């Protein structure tokens, strides 16, 4: 499809004077059977996992899971302990679900964390969104 054809298609149901530009909507609440497609460090230094729905009405839809492990904000302010603790628990839960062993060194280096989670590419898991 050419860019011209794509623009005609998009503009056929888009009112540039009032509609929102960002039309992405995440997956609705529910249980999903997912497969890990990619794991990398995001541009913001986060653990970034791309997973795809592999069963049901939303088959083929993509969900991005991004988890920051910084202890300070971009402005140098400390993050609340509960935020850091929640993110650590989220990483630990993902590792447990995907059968990934997290070394002590991974907690000190996002590159090592990503390397260890890359072992999960292709693995399947159940995800519940509320």
PyMOL commands that set and color helices and strands:
alter all, ss='L'
color gray80, all
select helices_A, chain A and resi 3-11+81-98+104-108+110-120
alter helices_A, ss='H'
color red, helices_A
select strands_A, chain A and resi 30-41+47-53+62-67+124-129
alter strands_A, ss='S'
color yellow, strands_A
deselect
rebuild
show_as cartoon
